[in-house]
């Protein structure tokens, strides 16, 4: 059983990408993932607790971009 799970973050959804036995393997995979995938953010979890996150600024940028066409009256 793997201790660490890497997830791709798509909006409010977490999609499991891969699982690892060590923090080092999981952390390295998260760094590699954000270099290959320039759109999504990733997070590494140990059980229910998040231990690392990668490229979360992409989430904030995409949320801001979705508000560009919003007109408040």
C-alpha positions, -999 to 999 in steps of 0.1 A, spaced: 0 0 0 14 34 -10 17 62 16 16 92 -7 -9 100 -35 -5 126 -62 -37 143 -74 -44 167 -103 -66 195 -93 -94 204 -118 -116 231 -103 -131 215 -71 -122 180 -82 -92 159 -73 -82 133 -98 -57 106 -87 -26 105 -109 -2 81 -91 8 67 -58 42 64 -41 59 48 -11 82 77 -2 78 114 1 108 119 -21 92 100 -50 59 117 -46 74 152 -44 96 146 -74 66 133 -94 46 165 -85 74 187 -97 77 168 -129 39 169 -134 38 207 -133 66 210 -158 48 187 -183 13 200 -177 12 238 -179 -25 241 -171 -33 222 -139 -22 223 -103 -12 192 -84 -12 182 -47 5 154 -28 -15 138 0 -6 114 28 -39 98 37 -63 127 42 -37 153 48 -20 174 21 18 174 24 27 194 -7 11 214 -35 24 224 -69 15 253 -92 -15 264 -71 -11 299 -85 -25 285 -117 -58 280 -100 -60 316 -89 -51 328 -124 -78 307 -140 -104 319 -115 -95 355 -121 -97 350 -159 -132 335 -156 -143 367 -139 -131 390 -167 -164 388 -186 -185 393 -155 -205 425 -153 -219 435 -120 -249 459 -121 
